[in-house]
Amino acid sequence: MDTPEVRRGRPPTFDRAAALAAATRLFWENGYEGTSISDLTREMGIRPGSLYAAFGDKRSLFNEVIEAYGRSPAGEFIWAAMAREPTAFDAFRRILLDAAAMYTDPETPAGNLLCSAAAADTDVATYMRDLRNASVSTFEKRLATARQEGELPATADPRKLAAYFTAVMHGMSQRARDGATAAELTDTAELAMATWPAR
Protein backbone atom coordinates (compact mmCIF):
# COMPACT_ATOMS: atom_id res chain seq x y z
CA MET A 1 0.00 0.00 0.00
CA ASP A 2 1.31 3.42 -0.89
CA THR A 3 2.27 5.56 2.04
CA PRO A 4 0.99 9.12 2.07
CA GLU A 5 3.47 11.75 0.93
CA VAL A 6 5.02 13.57 3.82
CA ARG A 7 4.97 17.33 3.33
CA ARG A 8 8.00 18.97 4.76
CA GLY A 9 8.44 22.55 5.82
CA ARG A 10 6.04 24.94 7.46
CA PRO A 11 2.67 25.02 5.69
CA PRO A 12 1.41 28.40 4.53
CA THR A 13 -0.80 29.98 7.16
CA PHE A 14 -2.68 32.36 4.88
CA ASP A 15 -3.49 33.20 1.27
CA ARG A 16 -1.01 35.94 0.40
CA ALA A 17 -2.98 37.22 -2.61
CA ALA A 18 -6.21 37.41 -0.60
CA ALA A 19 -4.40 39.15 2.25
CA LEU A 20 -2.91 41.69 -0.16
CA ALA A 21 -6.34 42.31 -1.70
CA ALA A 22 -7.78 42.97 1.77
CA ALA A 23 -4.96 45.41 2.52
CA THR A 24 -5.54 47.16 -0.78
CA ARG A 25 -9.20 47.71 0.00
CA LEU A 26 -8.38 49.13 3.43
CA PHE A 27 -5.77 51.58 2.16
CA TRP A 28 -8.09 52.54 -0.70
CA GLU A 29 -11.05 53.18 1.60
CA ASN A 30 -9.27 54.75 4.57
CA GLY A 31 -5.98 56.11 3.25
CA TYR A 32 -2.52 55.34 4.56
CA GLU A 33 -2.84 57.26 7.84
CA GLY A 34 -6.36 56.00 8.49
CA THR A 35 -5.36 52.34 8.26
CA SER A 36 -3.85 50.81 11.40
CA ILE A 37 -1.93 47.59 11.88
CA SER A 38 -4.87 46.22 13.87
CA ASP A 39 -7.20 47.08 10.95
CA LEU A 40 -4.87 45.29 8.57
CA THR A 41 -4.41 42.14 10.62
CA ARG A 42 -8.17 41.90 11.23
CA GLU A 43 -9.14 42.24 7.58
CA MET A 44 -6.20 40.22 6.25
CA GLY A 45 -6.96 37.42 8.70
CA ILE A 46 -3.41 37.19 10.04
CA ARG A 47 -1.50 37.91 13.22
CA PRO A 48 0.84 40.91 13.46
CA GLY A 49 3.85 38.59 13.45
CA SER A 50 2.71 37.01 10.20
CA LEU A 51 2.14 40.42 8.61
CA TYR A 52 5.64 41.58 9.49
CA ALA A 53 7.19 38.28 8.39
CA ALA A 54 5.37 38.24 5.05
CA PHE A 55 5.25 41.91 4.11
CA GLY A 56 7.59 43.82 6.40
CA ASP A 57 6.26 46.91 8.12
CA LYS A 58 3.16 48.93 7.22
CA ARG A 59 5.05 51.08 4.73
CA SER A 60 6.49 48.04 2.93
CA LEU A 61 3.02 46.51 2.73
CA PHE A 62 1.67 49.78 1.35
CA ASN A 63 4.39 49.86 -1.31
CA GLU A 64 3.47 46.32 -2.37
CA VAL A 65 -0.21 47.31 -2.49
CA ILE A 66 0.59 50.25 -4.78
CA GLU A 67 2.74 48.08 -7.06
CA ALA A 68 0.01 45.43 -7.30
CA TYR A 69 -2.60 48.11 -7.95
CA GLY A 70 -0.52 49.42 -10.84
CA ARG A 71 -0.72 45.99 -12.49
CA SER A 72 -4.48 45.67 -11.99
CA PRO A 73 -7.16 46.84 -14.45
CA ALA A 74 -7.94 49.80 -12.17
CA GLY A 75 -4.31 50.84 -12.19
CA GLU A 76 -3.25 50.20 -15.76
CA PHE A 77 -6.21 51.48 -17.79
CA ILE A 78 -4.38 54.71 -18.64
CA TRP A 79 -1.43 52.88 -20.17
CA ALA A 80 -3.75 50.42 -21.92
CA ALA A 81 -5.65 53.25 -23.61
CA MET A 82 -2.41 54.94 -24.63
CA ALA A 83 -1.18 51.73 -26.24
CA ARG A 84 -4.41 50.66 -27.95
CA GLU A 85 -6.09 53.79 -29.23
CA PRO A 86 -4.93 55.08 -32.65
CA THR A 87 -5.06 58.81 -31.86
CA ALA A 88 -4.40 60.97 -28.81
CA PHE A 89 -8.00 62.16 -28.84
CA ASP A 90 -9.27 58.58 -28.77
CA ALA A 91 -6.80 57.69 -26.02
CA PHE A 92 -7.81 60.54 -23.73
CA ARG A 93 -11.50 60.00 -24.35
CA ARG A 94 -11.07 56.30 -23.53
CA ILE A 95 -9.11 57.16 -20.37
CA LEU A 96 -11.78 59.53 -19.06
CA LEU A 97 -14.68 57.22 -19.93
CA ASP A 98 -12.91 54.26 -18.33
CA ALA A 99 -12.22 56.41 -15.26
CA ALA A 100 -15.93 57.23 -15.01
CA ALA A 101 -16.75 53.52 -14.96
CA MET A 102 -13.89 52.31 -12.78
CA TYR A 103 -14.11 55.05 -10.17
CA THR A 104 -17.72 54.07 -9.52
CA ASP A 105 -17.32 50.29 -9.83
CA PRO A 106 -19.28 48.73 -6.92
CA GLU A 107 -16.72 45.93 -6.72
CA THR A 108 -14.00 48.33 -5.54
CA PRO A 109 -13.86 51.39 -3.27
CA ALA A 110 -14.82 54.62 -5.00
CA GLY A 111 -12.25 56.73 -6.78
CA ASN A 112 -8.62 56.04 -7.57
CA LEU A 113 -6.27 54.50 -4.98
CA LEU A 114 -3.47 56.93 -5.80
CA CYS A 115 -5.77 59.85 -4.98
CA SER A 116 -7.66 58.20 -2.13
CA ALA A 117 -4.67 57.00 -0.10
CA ALA A 118 -3.24 60.48 0.50
CA ALA A 119 -1.02 60.67 3.56
CA ALA A 120 0.21 63.25 6.01
CA ASP A 121 3.47 61.34 6.47
CA THR A 122 5.99 63.35 4.45
CA ASP A 123 7.78 60.37 2.93
CA VAL A 124 4.57 58.61 1.89
CA ALA A 125 3.03 61.86 0.65
CA THR A 126 6.06 62.50 -1.56
CA TYR A 127 5.92 58.94 -2.89
CA MET A 128 2.24 59.30 -3.79
CA ARG A 129 2.72 62.77 -5.29
CA ASP A 130 5.49 61.45 -7.55
CA LEU A 131 3.28 58.59 -8.73
CA ARG A 132 0.44 60.97 -9.55
CA ASN A 133 2.78 63.39 -11.32
CA ALA A 134 4.03 60.55 -13.51
CA SER A 135 0.66 60.71 -15.27
CA VAL A 136 1.27 64.35 -16.18
CA SER A 137 4.59 63.45 -17.80
CA THR A 138 3.05 60.52 -19.68
CA PHE A 139 0.18 62.67 -20.90
CA GLU A 140 2.55 65.45 -21.95
CA LYS A 141 4.68 63.09 -24.06
CA ARG A 142 1.62 61.67 -25.83
CA LEU A 143 0.24 65.15 -26.49
CA ALA A 144 3.61 66.43 -27.73
CA THR A 145 3.68 63.54 -30.21
CA ALA A 146 0.13 64.40 -31.30
CA ARG A 147 1.21 67.99 -31.97
CA GLN A 148 4.26 66.86 -33.94
CA GLU A 149 2.07 64.59 -36.05
CA GLY A 150 -0.43 67.35 -36.77
CA GLU A 151 -3.26 65.94 -34.67
CA LEU A 152 -3.08 69.02 -32.44
CA PRO A 153 -2.53 72.58 -33.70
CA ALA A 154 0.94 74.07 -33.35
CA THR A 155 -0.43 76.51 -30.78
CA ALA A 156 -1.49 73.72 -28.40
CA ASP A 157 0.56 73.45 -25.20
CA PRO A 158 1.11 69.76 -24.30
CA ARG A 159 2.14 70.55 -20.72
CA LYS A 160 -0.95 72.64 -20.01
CA LEU A 161 -3.23 70.08 -21.62
CA ALA A 162 -1.59 67.27 -19.63
CA ALA A 163 -2.09 69.18 -16.40
CA TYR A 164 -5.71 69.86 -17.32
CA PHE A 165 -6.60 66.23 -18.07
CA THR A 166 -4.82 65.09 -14.91
CA ALA A 167 -6.83 67.59 -12.87
CA VAL A 168 -10.04 66.33 -14.49
CA MET A 169 -9.17 62.74 -13.58
CA HIS A 170 -8.28 63.62 -9.99
CA GLY A 171 -11.49 65.63 -9.68
CA MET A 172 -13.49 62.69 -11.03
CA SER A 173 -11.90 60.46 -8.41
CA GLN A 174 -12.95 62.78 -5.60
CA ARG A 175 -16.43 63.20 -7.07
CA ALA A 176 -16.80 59.42 -7.10
CA ARG A 177 -15.83 59.28 -3.43
CA ASP A 178 -18.43 61.97 -2.78
CA GLY A 179 -21.15 59.83 -4.39
CA ALA A 180 -21.19 60.87 -8.06
CA THR A 181 -22.60 58.23 -10.39
CA ALA A 182 -20.98 56.76 -13.48
CA ALA A 183 -23.42 58.74 -15.61
CA GLU A 184 -22.42 62.00 -13.95
CA LEU A 185 -18.74 61.28 -14.40
CA THR A 186 -19.33 60.29 -18.01
CA ASP A 187 -20.88 63.72 -18.57
CA THR A 188 -17.76 65.28 -17.02
CA ALA A 189 -15.56 63.22 -19.32
CA GLU A 190 -17.50 64.30 -22.41
CA LEU A 191 -17.40 67.97 -21.37
CA ALA A 192 -13.64 67.73 -20.83
CA MET A 193 -13.15 66.25 -24.30
CA ALA A 194 -15.16 69.14 -25.77
CA THR A 195 -12.20 71.37 -24.87
CA TRP A 196 -9.86 69.43 -27.17
CA PRO A 197 -8.02 71.98 -29.33
CA ALA A 198 -9.32 72.14 -32.89
CA ARG A 199 -6.87 72.03 -35.76
Number of C-alpha atoms within 10 A of each C-alpha: 3 4 5 6 6 6 7 6 6 6 7 7 9 13 12 14 11 13 17 20 16 19 23 25 17 21 25 25 20 15 20 21 13 14 17 15 14 12 14 24 18 14 17 22 17 16 14 15 10 14 20 14 10 12 16 13 13 16 13 12 19 20 15 16 20 21 12 15 18 16 11 11 11 19 18 12 19 20 15 14 20 19 11 11 15 10 16 20 17 14 21 23 20 20 21 26 19 19 26 27 18 23 26 24 16 9 7 16 21 22 30 25 25 20 19 20 23 21 18 11 11 9 11 18 15 14 14 20 15 11 14 15 13 12 17 20 16 14 26 20 15 18 25 21 15 19 19 12 11 11 17 21 14 13 9 17 15 21 15 13 19 21 17 15 21 19 13 15 24 19 16 26 25 17 19 25 18 11 12 18 17 20 13 14 25 18 14 19 24 13 11 17 16 11 9 14 14 9 11
